[in-house]
Amino acid sequence: MTEAFVRAARTFLDAHLPPRAPRSATDRVALLEEIDSAREAETLRAAKRWQALLYDAGFAELDGERAREFAALLAEYEVPDLQPLLVGLHIVAPAIREHGSAELKARYLPRLLRGELTACQLFSEPDAGSDLAAVRTRAVREGEDWIVTGQKVWSSGAHHADLGEALVRTDPDAPKHAGLTLMLVDMRAPGVEVRPLRQMTGGASFNEVFLTGVRVPDADRIGPLNGGWKAAITSLSSERAALGGAVDAVPPDLVERLAEQARRRGLAGDPAILRRLGRLRAALAAARLTGQRADLDPAAAASISKLLVNRAVAQAVETASAVLGPALAADTGDGYAWTEFVLGSPALRIAGGTDEIQRSILAERHLGLPRDPR
Protein backbone atom coordinates (compact mmCIF):
# COMPACT_ATOMS: atom_id res chain seq x y z
CA MET A 1 0.00 0.00 0.00
CA THR A 2 2.76 2.46 0.93
CA GLU A 3 4.88 1.64 -2.13
CA ALA A 4 1.86 2.05 -4.40
CA PHE A 5 1.08 5.42 -2.81
CA VAL A 6 4.66 6.64 -3.21
CA ARG A 7 4.69 5.59 -6.88
CA ALA A 8 1.39 7.37 -7.54
CA ALA A 9 2.55 10.49 -5.70
CA ARG A 10 5.86 10.62 -7.55
CA THR A 11 4.09 10.19 -10.89
CA PHE A 12 1.80 13.09 -10.01
CA LEU A 13 4.67 15.32 -8.87
CA ASP A 14 6.81 14.50 -11.90
CA ALA A 15 3.91 15.52 -14.13
CA HIS A 16 3.37 18.91 -12.49
CA LEU A 17 6.60 20.15 -10.86
CA PRO A 18 10.24 20.57 -11.86
CA PRO A 19 12.92 19.04 -9.63
CA ARG A 20 14.32 21.23 -6.88
CA ALA A 21 17.22 23.29 -8.14
CA PRO A 22 20.46 23.49 -6.12
CA ARG A 23 20.66 26.51 -3.80
CA SER A 24 23.63 28.80 -3.45
CA ALA A 25 25.11 29.87 -0.13
CA THR A 26 24.33 33.46 -1.13
CA ASP A 27 20.65 32.90 -2.04
CA ARG A 28 18.07 34.93 -0.14
CA VAL A 29 16.75 33.30 3.04
CA ALA A 30 13.58 34.80 4.50
CA LEU A 31 10.75 34.41 6.97
CA LEU A 32 7.83 36.81 6.28
CA GLU A 33 9.53 37.67 3.02
CA GLU A 34 9.06 41.18 1.64
CA ILE A 35 7.53 41.04 -1.85
CA ASP A 36 5.84 43.65 -4.00
CA SER A 37 2.12 43.55 -4.83
CA ALA A 38 2.64 42.11 -8.33
CA ARG A 39 4.70 39.19 -7.03
CA GLU A 40 2.27 38.65 -4.17
CA ALA A 41 -0.62 38.42 -6.64
CA GLU A 42 1.27 35.89 -8.76
CA THR A 43 2.18 33.88 -5.65
CA LEU A 44 -1.51 33.72 -4.73
CA ARG A 45 -2.50 32.64 -8.25
CA ALA A 46 0.18 29.93 -8.27
CA ALA A 47 -0.90 28.71 -4.82
CA LYS A 48 -4.52 28.42 -5.95
CA ARG A 49 -3.54 26.52 -9.11
CA TRP A 50 -1.36 24.08 -7.16
CA GLN A 51 -3.91 23.52 -4.38
CA ALA A 52 -6.61 22.78 -6.97
CA LEU A 53 -4.33 20.16 -8.56
CA LEU A 54 -3.65 18.61 -5.14
CA TYR A 55 -7.34 18.53 -4.24
CA ASP A 56 -8.50 17.08 -7.55
CA ALA A 57 -5.81 14.37 -7.41
CA GLY A 58 -6.65 13.41 -3.82
CA PHE A 59 -3.46 14.71 -2.22
CA ALA A 60 -4.94 17.70 -0.37
CA GLU A 61 -6.18 15.93 2.77
CA LEU A 62 -3.54 13.35 3.65
CA ASP A 63 -2.77 12.38 7.23
CA GLY A 64 -0.52 10.03 9.15
CA GLU A 65 2.12 8.07 7.23
CA ARG A 66 0.89 9.22 3.84
CA ALA A 67 1.21 12.88 4.79
CA ARG A 68 4.78 12.27 5.97
CA GLU A 69 5.68 10.36 2.81
CA PHE A 70 4.20 13.05 0.58
CA ALA A 71 6.03 15.81 2.47
CA ALA A 72 9.32 13.94 2.05
CA LEU A 73 8.74 13.68 -1.69
CA LEU A 74 7.83 17.37 -1.99
CA ALA A 75 11.31 18.30 -0.73
CA GLU A 76 12.69 17.04 -4.03
CA TYR A 77 10.65 19.49 -6.14
CA GLU A 78 10.18 23.21 -6.74
CA VAL A 79 6.83 23.59 -4.98
CA PRO A 80 4.61 26.69 -5.25
CA ASP A 81 4.37 28.67 -2.01
CA LEU A 82 1.07 27.84 -0.30
CA GLN A 83 1.52 30.51 2.38
CA PRO A 84 -1.43 32.61 1.09
CA LEU A 85 -3.78 29.65 1.66
CA LEU A 86 -2.49 28.34 4.98
CA VAL A 87 -4.97 30.17 7.23
CA GLY A 88 -7.91 28.85 5.25
CA LEU A 89 -6.52 25.32 5.00
CA HIS A 90 -5.10 24.84 8.49
CA ILE A 91 -7.00 27.24 10.77
CA VAL A 92 -10.45 28.01 9.37
CA ALA A 93 -11.28 24.71 7.64
CA PRO A 94 -10.65 22.58 10.78
CA ALA A 95 -13.08 24.70 12.84
CA ILE A 96 -15.77 24.45 10.16
CA ARG A 97 -15.20 20.70 9.85
CA GLU A 98 -15.42 20.17 13.62
CA HIS A 99 -18.15 22.63 14.61
CA GLY A 100 -19.97 23.88 11.52
CA SER A 101 -23.45 22.88 10.40
CA ALA A 102 -23.84 20.45 7.51
CA GLU A 103 -24.90 23.34 5.30
CA LEU A 104 -21.89 25.44 6.31
CA LYS A 105 -19.51 22.56 5.62
CA ALA A 106 -21.02 21.91 2.19
CA ARG A 107 -20.89 25.60 1.30
CA TYR A 108 -17.33 26.40 2.34
CA LEU A 109 -15.13 23.35 2.96
CA PRO A 110 -14.66 22.15 -0.65
CA ARG A 111 -13.86 25.68 -1.85
CA LEU A 112 -11.39 26.29 0.98
CA LEU A 113 -9.67 22.94 0.52
CA ARG A 114 -9.45 23.43 -3.25
CA GLY A 115 -7.96 26.89 -2.80
CA GLU A 116 -10.85 28.71 -4.44
CA LEU A 117 -11.41 30.76 -1.27
CA THR A 118 -8.75 32.39 0.87
CA ALA A 119 -9.32 33.18 4.53
CA CYS A 120 -7.87 35.15 7.41
CA GLN A 121 -8.22 34.94 11.18
CA LEU A 122 -9.99 37.78 13.01
CA PHE A 123 -9.06 36.88 16.58
CA SER A 124 -6.53 39.23 18.22
CA GLU A 125 -7.46 42.79 19.17
CA PRO A 126 -5.40 45.75 20.42
CA ASP A 127 -6.34 44.86 24.02
CA ALA A 128 -6.84 41.10 23.57
CA GLY A 129 -3.85 39.17 22.31
CA SER A 130 -2.56 36.51 24.68
CA ASP A 131 -5.75 36.95 26.71
CA LEU A 132 -7.89 36.16 23.69
CA ALA A 133 -11.10 35.65 25.68
CA ALA A 134 -11.05 39.38 26.43
CA VAL A 135 -12.11 40.30 22.87
CA ARG A 136 -14.56 43.19 22.72
CA THR A 137 -15.73 43.13 19.09
CA ARG A 138 -19.53 42.98 19.42
CA ALA A 139 -22.13 41.14 17.40
CA VAL A 140 -25.77 42.16 17.92
CA ARG A 141 -28.63 40.05 16.56
CA GLU A 142 -30.90 41.64 13.96
CA GLY A 143 -33.38 39.17 12.53
CA GLU A 144 -31.47 36.40 10.74
CA ASP A 145 -28.26 38.44 10.76
CA TRP A 146 -25.63 39.72 13.15
CA ILE A 147 -24.31 43.28 13.10
CA VAL A 148 -20.59 43.17 13.92
CA THR A 149 -18.57 46.17 15.13
CA GLY A 150 -15.01 46.22 16.43
CA GLN A 151 -11.32 46.10 15.57
CA LYS A 152 -8.98 43.17 14.93
CA VAL A 153 -5.21 43.19 14.52
CA TRP A 154 -2.32 40.99 13.29
CA SER A 155 -4.58 39.38 10.69
CA SER A 156 -2.27 37.60 8.24
CA GLY A 157 -3.39 37.83 4.63
CA ALA A 158 -6.53 39.86 5.38
CA HIS A 159 -5.76 42.11 2.41
CA HIS A 160 -6.40 39.26 -0.05
CA ALA A 161 -8.83 37.12 1.99
CA ASP A 162 -12.34 36.26 0.89
CA LEU A 163 -13.44 35.17 4.38
CA GLY A 164 -12.53 36.14 7.91
CA GLU A 165 -12.98 33.78 10.86
CA ALA A 166 -14.10 36.22 13.57
CA LEU A 167 -14.32 35.62 17.30
CA VAL A 168 -16.92 38.08 18.59
CA ARG A 169 -18.79 38.82 21.81
CA THR A 170 -22.48 37.98 21.57
CA ASP A 171 -23.35 38.03 25.30
CA PRO A 172 -21.61 40.88 27.14
CA ASP A 173 -23.14 39.81 30.46
CA ALA A 174 -21.75 36.26 30.42
CA PRO A 175 -18.32 35.30 31.80
CA LYS A 176 -15.77 36.25 29.18
CA HIS A 177 -15.16 32.71 27.84
CA ALA A 178 -18.89 31.94 27.78
CA GLY A 179 -20.15 34.95 25.82
CA LEU A 180 -18.21 34.41 22.58
CA THR A 181 -19.33 33.18 19.17
CA LEU A 182 -17.31 32.25 16.08
CA MET A 183 -18.57 33.30 12.66
CA LEU A 184 -17.43 33.83 9.09
CA VAL A 185 -17.25 37.40 7.79
CA ASP A 186 -17.33 38.26 4.10
CA MET A 187 -14.18 40.38 3.75
CA ARG A 188 -15.72 42.22 0.80
CA ALA A 189 -18.85 43.21 2.76
CA PRO A 190 -19.69 46.87 3.43
CA GLY A 191 -18.12 48.07 6.66
CA VAL A 192 -14.93 45.95 6.39
CA GLU A 193 -11.74 48.01 6.18
CA VAL A 194 -8.29 46.41 5.97
CA ARG A 195 -5.16 48.41 6.74
CA PRO A 196 -1.65 46.93 6.28
CA LEU A 197 0.87 46.84 9.12
CA ARG A 198 4.45 47.36 8.00
CA GLN A 199 6.86 44.84 9.55
CA MET A 200 10.50 45.39 10.41
CA THR A 201 11.32 43.00 7.54
CA GLY A 202 9.89 45.65 5.21
CA GLY A 203 6.89 43.55 4.22
CA ALA A 204 3.24 43.96 5.18
CA SER A 205 1.71 40.50 5.46
CA PHE A 206 -0.14 41.43 8.69
CA ASN A 207 -3.10 43.79 8.86
CA GLU A 208 -5.49 45.52 11.20
CA VAL A 209 -9.15 45.12 10.30
CA PHE A 210 -11.94 47.52 11.23
CA LEU A 211 -15.50 46.16 11.29
CA THR A 212 -18.18 48.84 11.29
CA GLY A 213 -21.76 47.58 11.27
CA VAL A 214 -20.85 44.54 9.16
CA ARG A 215 -23.84 42.31 8.45
CA VAL A 216 -23.16 38.58 8.93
CA PRO A 217 -25.89 35.96 8.30
CA ASP A 218 -26.53 33.64 11.24
CA ALA A 219 -26.10 30.81 8.73
CA ASP A 220 -22.38 31.70 8.71
CA ARG A 221 -21.99 31.03 12.42
CA ILE A 222 -19.47 28.28 13.30
CA GLY A 223 -20.82 26.20 16.16
CA PRO A 224 -23.45 27.10 18.76
CA LEU A 225 -24.33 30.59 19.93
CA ASN A 226 -22.01 31.60 22.79
CA GLY A 227 -20.01 28.44 22.17
CA GLY A 228 -17.31 30.19 20.21
CA TRP A 229 -14.48 29.56 22.66
CA LYS A 230 -14.51 25.81 22.01
CA ALA A 231 -14.58 26.37 18.25
CA ALA A 232 -11.77 28.93 18.55
CA ILE A 233 -9.65 26.41 20.46
CA THR A 234 -9.99 24.03 17.50
CA SER A 235 -8.60 26.73 15.21
CA LEU A 236 -5.80 27.62 17.64
CA SER A 237 -4.79 23.97 18.07
CA SER A 238 -4.74 23.51 14.30
CA GLU A 239 -2.68 26.68 13.95
CA ARG A 240 -0.16 25.39 16.48
CA ALA A 241 0.10 22.12 14.57
CA ALA A 242 0.64 23.99 11.30
CA LEU A 243 3.29 26.23 12.87
CA GLY A 244 4.93 23.14 14.32
CA GLY A 245 5.39 22.09 10.71
CA ALA A 246 6.97 25.44 9.92
CA VAL A 247 10.32 23.69 10.06
CA ASP A 248 9.53 22.72 6.46
CA ALA A 249 9.73 26.42 5.59
CA VAL A 250 13.36 26.38 6.73
CA PRO A 251 15.58 25.50 3.75
CA PRO A 252 16.61 21.83 4.11
CA ASP A 253 20.20 22.80 3.27
CA LEU A 254 20.29 25.66 5.79
CA VAL A 255 23.22 24.21 7.75
CA GLU A 256 25.22 23.56 4.58
CA ARG A 257 24.65 27.12 3.39
CA LEU A 258 25.83 28.53 6.71
CA ALA A 259 28.82 26.19 6.64
CA GLU A 260 29.71 27.51 3.18
CA GLN A 261 29.44 31.07 4.48
CA ALA A 262 31.80 30.08 7.32
CA ARG A 263 34.30 28.67 4.81
CA ARG A 264 34.15 31.90 2.78
CA ARG A 265 35.09 33.83 5.92
CA GLY A 266 37.85 31.53 7.07
CA LEU A 267 35.82 30.16 9.97
CA ALA A 268 35.53 26.56 8.81
CA GLY A 269 37.82 25.29 11.57
CA ASP A 270 36.55 27.56 14.34
CA PRO A 271 35.44 25.23 17.20
CA ALA A 272 32.72 27.66 18.36
CA ILE A 273 31.23 27.87 14.87
CA LEU A 274 31.42 24.11 14.42
CA ARG A 275 29.58 23.62 17.73
CA ARG A 276 26.88 26.06 16.64
CA LEU A 277 26.44 24.30 13.29
CA GLY A 278 26.24 20.91 15.00
CA ARG A 279 23.68 22.09 17.53
CA LEU A 280 21.64 23.71 14.78
CA ARG A 281 21.61 20.50 12.74
CA ALA A 282 20.45 18.58 15.83
CA ALA A 283 17.74 21.14 16.64
CA LEU A 284 16.34 21.04 13.09
CA ALA A 285 16.38 17.23 13.11
CA ALA A 286 14.59 17.14 16.47
CA ALA A 287 11.89 19.51 15.19
CA ARG A 288 11.36 17.50 11.99
CA LEU A 289 11.35 14.09 13.67
CA THR A 290 9.03 15.17 16.49
CA GLY A 291 6.53 16.30 13.88
CA GLN A 292 6.59 12.80 12.41
CA ARG A 293 5.87 10.93 15.65
CA ALA A 294 2.56 9.13 15.71
CA ASP A 295 2.68 8.20 19.41
CA LEU A 296 2.06 11.69 20.78
CA ASP A 297 -1.29 13.21 21.67
CA PRO A 298 -1.99 15.52 18.69
CA ALA A 299 -2.71 18.55 20.88
CA ALA A 300 0.46 18.03 22.91
CA ALA A 301 2.46 17.32 19.77
CA ALA A 302 1.36 20.66 18.30
CA SER A 303 2.72 22.64 21.26
CA ILE A 304 5.89 20.56 21.51
CA SER A 305 6.62 20.86 17.78
CA LYS A 306 6.02 24.61 17.82
CA LEU A 307 8.45 25.06 20.71
CA LEU A 308 11.09 22.93 18.97
CA VAL A 309 10.70 24.83 15.70
CA ASN A 310 11.04 28.14 17.51
CA ARG A 311 14.16 26.90 19.27
CA ALA A 312 15.68 25.69 15.99
CA VAL A 313 14.94 28.99 14.23
CA ALA A 314 16.42 30.94 17.17
CA GLN A 315 19.57 28.82 16.93
CA ALA A 316 19.70 29.44 13.17
CA VAL A 317 19.58 33.20 13.83
CA GLU A 318 22.33 32.95 16.45
CA THR A 319 24.49 30.86 14.11
CA ALA A 320 23.94 33.21 11.16
CA SER A 321 24.84 36.16 13.39
CA ALA A 322 28.03 34.45 14.56
CA VAL A 323 29.06 33.50 11.02
CA LEU A 324 28.10 36.68 9.17
CA GLY A 325 28.80 39.21 11.91
CA PRO A 326 28.45 42.87 10.88
CA ALA A 327 27.54 41.82 7.33
CA LEU A 328 24.00 41.18 8.61
CA ALA A 329 23.58 44.93 9.06
CA ALA A 330 24.72 45.75 5.52
CA ASP A 331 22.24 46.55 2.77
CA THR A 332 24.04 44.43 0.16
CA GLY A 333 26.08 41.24 0.00
CA ASP A 334 25.88 37.81 1.60
CA GLY A 335 24.73 39.08 4.96
CA TYR A 336 21.82 41.00 3.47
CA ALA A 337 20.50 37.74 2.01
CA TRP A 338 19.82 36.60 5.61
CA THR A 339 18.37 39.83 6.99
CA GLU A 340 14.72 38.92 6.44
CA PHE A 341 15.23 35.55 8.11
CA VAL A 342 16.72 37.20 11.18
CA LEU A 343 14.12 39.96 11.40
CA GLY A 344 11.17 37.66 10.68
CA SER A 345 12.09 35.00 13.26
CA PRO A 346 10.48 36.66 16.34
CA ALA A 347 7.05 36.34 14.73
CA LEU A 348 7.17 32.54 15.07
CA ARG A 349 7.40 32.86 18.85
CA ILE A 350 4.20 34.91 18.91
CA ALA A 351 1.96 33.46 16.18
CA GLY A 352 -0.42 30.75 17.38
CA GLY A 353 0.33 31.50 21.02
CA THR A 354 3.62 32.56 22.55
CA ASP A 355 6.24 30.11 23.83
CA GLU A 356 5.03 30.85 27.36
CA ILE A 357 1.47 29.91 26.42
CA GLN A 358 2.66 26.64 24.85
CA ARG A 359 4.53 25.72 28.04
CA SER A 360 1.45 26.51 30.14
CA ILE A 361 -0.70 24.34 27.87
CA LEU A 362 1.70 21.42 28.18
CA ALA A 363 2.06 21.85 31.94
CA GLU A 364 -1.61 22.28 32.81
CA ARG A 365 -3.49 20.24 30.18
CA HIS A 366 -1.07 17.42 29.48
CA LEU A 367 1.10 17.03 32.60
CA GLY A 368 -1.65 17.84 35.09
CA LEU A 369 0.38 20.48 36.94
CA PRO A 370 -1.45 23.14 38.99
CA ARG A 371 -2.83 26.03 37.01
CA ASP A 372 -1.37 29.48 37.40
CA PRO A 373 -3.50 31.78 39.62
CA ARG A 374 -6.13 33.47 37.48
C-alpha positions as CSV (number, residue, x, y, z in Angstrom):
1,M,0.0,0.0,0.0
2,T,2.8,2.5,0.9
3,E,4.9,1.6,-2.1
4,A,1.9,2.1,-4.4
5,F,1.1,5.4,-2.8
6,V,4.7,6.6,-3.2
7,R,4.7,5.6,-6.9
8,A,1.4,7.4,-7.5
9,A,2.5,10.5,-5.7
10,R,5.9,10.6,-7.6
11,T,4.1,10.2,-10.9
12,F,1.8,13.1,-10.0
13,L,4.7,15.3,-8.9
14,D,6.8,14.5,-11.9
15,A,3.9,15.5,-14.1
16,H,3.4,18.9,-12.5
17,L,6.6,20.1,-10.9
18,P,10.2,20.6,-11.9
19,P,12.9,19.0,-9.6
20,R,14.3,21.2,-6.9
21,A,17.2,23.3,-8.1
22,P,20.5,23.5,-6.1
23,R,20.7,26.5,-3.8
24,S,23.6,28.8,-3.5
25,A,25.1,29.9,-0.1
26,T,24.3,33.5,-1.1
27,D,20.6,32.9,-2.0
28,R,18.1,34.9,-0.1
29,V,16.7,33.3,3.0
30,A,13.6,34.8,4.5
31,L,10.7,34.4,7.0
32,L,7.8,36.8,6.3
33,E,9.5,37.7,3.0
34,E,9.1,41.2,1.6
35,I,7.5,41.0,-1.8
36,D,5.8,43.6,-4.0
37,S,2.1,43.5,-4.8
38,A,2.6,42.1,-8.3
39,R,4.7,39.2,-7.0
40,E,2.3,38.6,-4.2
41,A,-0.6,38.4,-6.6
42,E,1.3,35.9,-8.8
43,T,2.2,33.9,-5.6
44,L,-1.5,33.7,-4.7
45,R,-2.5,32.6,-8.2
46,A,0.2,29.9,-8.3
47,A,-0.9,28.7,-4.8
48,K,-4.5,28.4,-6.0
49,R,-3.5,26.5,-9.1
50,W,-1.4,24.1,-7.2
51,Q,-3.9,23.5,-4.4
52,A,-6.6,22.8,-7.0
53,L,-4.3,20.2,-8.6
54,L,-3.6,18.6,-5.1
55,Y,-7.3,18.5,-4.2
56,D,-8.5,17.1,-7.6
57,A,-5.8,14.4,-7.4
58,G,-6.7,13.4,-3.8
59,F,-3.5,14.7,-2.2
60,A,-4.9,17.7,-0.4
61,E,-6.2,15.9,2.8
62,L,-3.5,13.4,3.7
63,D,-2.8,12.4,7.2
64,G,-0.5,10.0,9.2
65,E,2.1,8.1,7.2
66,R,0.9,9.2,3.8
67,A,1.2,12.9,4.8
68,R,4.8,12.3,6.0
69,E,5.7,10.4,2.8
70,F,4.2,13.0,0.6
71,A,6.0,15.8,2.5
72,A,9.3,13.9,2.0
73,L,8.7,13.7,-1.7
74,L,7.8,17.4,-2.0
75,A,11.3,18.3,-0.7
76,E,12.7,17.0,-4.0
77,Y,10.6,19.5,-6.1
78,E,10.2,23.2,-6.7
79,V,6.8,23.6,-5.0
80,P,4.6,26.7,-5.2
81,D,4.4,28.7,-2.0
82,L,1.1,27.8,-0.3
83,Q,1.5,30.5,2.4
84,P,-1.4,32.6,1.1
85,L,-3.8,29.7,1.7
86,L,-2.5,28.3,5.0
87,V,-5.0,30.2,7.2
88,G,-7.9,28.9,5.2
89,L,-6.5,25.3,5.0
90,H,-5.1,24.8,8.5
91,I,-7.0,27.2,10.8
92,V,-10.5,28.0,9.4
93,A,-11.3,24.7,7.6
94,P,-10.7,22.6,10.8
95,A,-13.1,24.7,12.8
96,I,-15.8,24.5,10.2
97,R,-15.2,20.7,9.9
98,E,-15.4,20.2,13.6
99,H,-18.1,22.6,14.6
100,G,-20.0,23.9,11.5
101,S,-23.4,22.9,10.4
102,A,-23.8,20.4,7.5
103,E,-24.9,23.3,5.3
104,L,-21.9,25.4,6.3
105,K,-19.5,22.6,5.6
106,A,-21.0,21.9,2.2
107,R,-20.9,25.6,1.3
108,Y,-17.3,26.4,2.3
109,L,-15.1,23.3,3.0
110,P,-14.7,22.2,-0.7
111,R,-13.9,25.7,-1.9
112,L,-11.4,26.3,1.0
113,L,-9.7,22.9,0.5
114,R,-9.5,23.4,-3.3
115,G,-8.0,26.9,-2.8
116,E,-10.9,28.7,-4.4
117,L,-11.4,30.8,-1.3
118,T,-8.8,32.4,0.9
119,A,-9.3,33.2,4.5
120,C,-7.9,35.2,7.4
121,Q,-8.2,34.9,11.2
122,L,-10.0,37.8,13.0
123,F,-9.1,36.9,16.6
124,S,-6.5,39.2,18.2
125,E,-7.5,42.8,19.2
126,P,-5.4,45.7,20.4
127,D,-6.3,44.9,24.0
128,A,-6.8,41.1,23.6
129,G,-3.9,39.2,22.3
130,S,-2.6,36.5,24.7
131,D,-5.8,37.0,26.7
132,L,-7.9,36.2,23.7
133,A,-11.1,35.6,25.7
134,A,-11.0,39.4,26.4
135,V,-12.1,40.3,22.9
136,R,-14.6,43.2,22.7
137,T,-15.7,43.1,19.1
138,R,-19.5,43.0,19.4
139,A,-22.1,41.1,17.4
140,V,-25.8,42.2,17.9
141,R,-28.6,40.0,16.6
142,E,-30.9,41.6,14.0
143,G,-33.4,39.2,12.5
144,E,-31.5,36.4,10.7
145,D,-28.3,38.4,10.8
146,W,-25.6,39.7,13.2
147,I,-24.3,43.3,13.1
148,V,-20.6,43.2,13.9
149,T,-18.6,46.2,15.1
150,G,-15.0,46.2,16.4
151,Q,-11.3,46.1,15.6
152,K,-9.0,43.2,14.9
153,V,-5.2,43.2,14.5
154,W,-2.3,41.0,13.3
155,S,-4.6,39.4,10.7
156,S,-2.3,37.6,8.2
157,G,-3.4,37.8,4.6
158,A,-6.5,39.9,5.4
159,H,-5.8,42.1,2.4
160,H,-6.4,39.3,0.0
161,A,-8.8,37.1,2.0
162,D,-12.3,36.3,0.9
163,L,-13.4,35.2,4.4
164,G,-12.5,36.1,7.9
165,E,-13.0,33.8,10.9
166,A,-14.1,36.2,13.6
167,L,-14.3,35.6,17.3
168,V,-16.9,38.1,18.6
169,R,-18.8,38.8,21.8
170,T,-22.5,38.0,21.6
171,D,-23.3,38.0,25.3
172,P,-21.6,40.9,27.1
173,D,-23.1,39.8,30.5
174,A,-21.8,36.3,30.4
175,P,-18.3,35.3,31.8
176,K,-15.8,36.2,29.2
177,H,-15.2,32.7,27.8
178,A,-18.9,31.9,27.8
179,G,-20.2,34.9,25.8
180,L,-18.2,34.4,22.6
181,T,-19.3,33.2,19.2
182,L,-17.3,32.3,16.1
183,M,-18.6,33.3,12.7
184,L,-17.4,33.8,9.1
185,V,-17.2,37.4,7.8
186,D,-17.3,38.3,4.1
187,M,-14.2,40.4,3.8
188,R,-15.7,42.2,0.8
189,A,-18.8,43.2,2.8
190,P,-19.7,46.9,3.4
191,G,-18.1,48.1,6.7
192,V,-14.9,45.9,6.4
193,E,-11.7,48.0,6.2
194,V,-8.3,46.4,6.0
195,R,-5.2,48.4,6.7
196,P,-1.7,46.9,6.3
197,L,0.9,46.8,9.1
198,R,4.5,47.4,8.0
199,Q,6.9,44.8,9.6
200,M,10.5,45.4,10.4
201,T,11.3,43.0,7.5
202,G,9.9,45.6,5.2
203,G,6.9,43.6,4.2
204,A,3.2,44.0,5.2
205,S,1.7,40.5,5.5
206,F,-0.1,41.4,8.7
207,N,-3.1,43.8,8.9
208,E,-5.5,45.5,11.2
209,V,-9.2,45.1,10.3
210,F,-11.9,47.5,11.2
211,L,-15.5,46.2,11.3
212,T,-18.2,48.8,11.3
213,G,-21.8,47.6,11.3
214,V,-20.9,44.5,9.2
215,R,-23.8,42.3,8.4
216,V,-23.2,38.6,8.9
217,P,-25.9,36.0,8.3
218,D,-26.5,33.6,11.2
219,A,-26.1,30.8,8.7
220,D,-22.4,31.7,8.7
221,R,-22.0,31.0,12.4
222,I,-19.5,28.3,13.3
223,G,-20.8,26.2,16.2
224,P,-23.5,27.1,18.8
225,L,-24.3,30.6,19.9
226,N,-22.0,31.6,22.8
227,G,-20.0,28.4,22.2
228,G,-17.3,30.2,20.2
229,W,-14.5,29.6,22.7
230,K,-14.5,25.8,22.0
231,A,-14.6,26.4,18.3
232,A,-11.8,28.9,18.6
233,I,-9.6,26.4,20.5
234,T,-10.0,24.0,17.5
235,S,-8.6,26.7,15.2
236,L,-5.8,27.6,17.6
237,S,-4.8,24.0,18.1
238,S,-4.7,23.5,14.3
239,E,-2.7,26.7,14.0
240,R,-0.2,25.4,16.5
241,A,0.1,22.1,14.6
242,A,0.6,24.0,11.3
243,L,3.3,26.2,12.9
244,G,4.9,23.1,14.3
245,G,5.4,22.1,10.7
246,A,7.0,25.4,9.9
247,V,10.3,23.7,10.1
248,D,9.5,22.7,6.5
249,A,9.7,26.4,5.6
250,V,13.4,26.4,6.7
251,P,15.6,25.5,3.8
252,P,16.6,21.8,4.1
253,D,20.2,22.8,3.3
254,L,20.3,25.7,5.8
255,V,23.2,24.2,7.8
256,E,25.2,23.6,4.6
257,R,24.6,27.1,3.4
258,L,25.8,28.5,6.7
259,A,28.8,26.2,6.6
260,E,29.7,27.5,3.2
261,Q,29.4,31.1,4.5
262,A,31.8,30.1,7.3
263,R,34.3,28.7,4.8
264,R,34.1,31.9,2.8
265,R,35.1,33.8,5.9
266,G,37.9,31.5,7.1
267,L,35.8,30.2,10.0
268,A,35.5,26.6,8.8
269,G,37.8,25.3,11.6
270,D,36.6,27.6,14.3
271,P,35.4,25.2,17.2
272,A,32.7,27.7,18.4
273,I,31.2,27.9,14.9
274,L,31.4,24.1,14.4
275,R,29.6,23.6,17.7
276,R,26.9,26.1,16.6
277,L,26.4,24.3,13.3
278,G,26.2,20.9,15.0
279,R,23.7,22.1,17.5
280,L,21.6,23.7,14.8
281,R,21.6,20.5,12.7
282,A,20.5,18.6,15.8
283,A,17.7,21.1,16.6
284,L,16.3,21.0,13.1
285,A,16.4,17.2,13.1
286,A,14.6,17.1,16.5
287,A,11.9,19.5,15.2
288,R,11.4,17.5,12.0
289,L,11.4,14.1,13.7
290,T,9.0,15.2,16.5
291,G,6.5,16.3,13.9
292,Q,6.6,12.8,12.4
293,R,5.9,10.9,15.7
294,A,2.6,9.1,15.7
295,D,2.7,8.2,19.4
296,L,2.1,11.7,20.8
297,D,-1.3,13.2,21.7
298,P,-2.0,15.5,18.7
299,A,-2.7,18.5,20.9
300,A,0.5,18.0,22.9
301,A,2.5,17.3,19.8
302,A,1.4,20.7,18.3
303,S,2.7,22.6,21.3
304,I,5.9,20.6,21.5
305,S,6.6,20.9,17.8
306,K,6.0,24.6,17.8
307,L,8.4,25.1,20.7
308,L,11.1,22.9,19.0
309,V,10.7,24.8,15.7
310,N,11.0,28.1,17.5
311,R,14.2,26.9,19.3
312,A,15.7,25.7,16.0
313,V,14.9,29.0,14.2
314,A,16.4,30.9,17.2
315,Q,19.6,28.8,16.9
316,A,19.7,29.4,13.2
317,V,19.6,33.2,13.8
318,E,22.3,33.0,16.4
319,T,24.5,30.9,14.1
320,A,23.9,33.2,11.2
321,S,24.8,36.2,13.4
322,A,28.0,34.5,14.6
323,V,29.1,33.5,11.0
324,L,28.1,36.7,9.2
325,G,28.8,39.2,11.9
326,P,28.4,42.9,10.9
327,A,27.5,41.8,7.3
328,L,24.0,41.2,8.6
329,A,23.6,44.9,9.1
330,A,24.7,45.7,5.5
331,D,22.2,46.5,2.8
332,T,24.0,44.4,0.2
333,G,26.1,41.2,0.0
334,D,25.9,37.8,1.6
335,G,24.7,39.1,5.0
336,Y,21.8,41.0,3.5
337,A,20.5,37.7,2.0
338,W,19.8,36.6,5.6
339,T,18.4,39.8,7.0
340,E,14.7,38.9,6.4
341,F,15.2,35.6,8.1
342,V,16.7,37.2,11.2
343,L,14.1,40.0,11.4
344,G,11.2,37.7,10.7
345,S,12.1,35.0,13.3
346,P,10.5,36.7,16.3
347,A,7.0,36.3,14.7
348,L,7.2,32.5,15.1
349,R,7.4,32.9,18.8
350,I,4.2,34.9,18.9
351,A,2.0,33.5,16.2
352,G,-0.4,30.8,17.4
353,G,0.3,31.5,21.0
354,T,3.6,32.6,22.6
355,D,6.2,30.1,23.8
356,E,5.0,30.9,27.4
357,I,1.5,29.9,26.4
358,Q,2.7,26.6,24.9
359,R,4.5,25.7,28.0
360,S,1.5,26.5,30.1
361,I,-0.7,24.3,27.9
362,L,1.7,21.4,28.2
363,A,2.1,21.8,31.9
364,E,-1.6,22.3,32.8
365,R,-3.5,20.2,30.2
366,H,-1.1,17.4,29.5
367,L,1.1,17.0,32.6
368,G,-1.7,17.8,35.1
369,L,0.4,20.5,36.9
370,P,-1.5,23.1,39.0
371,R,-2.8,26.0,37.0
372,D,-1.4,29.5,37.4
373,P,-3.5,31.8,39.6
374,R,-6.1,33.5,37.5
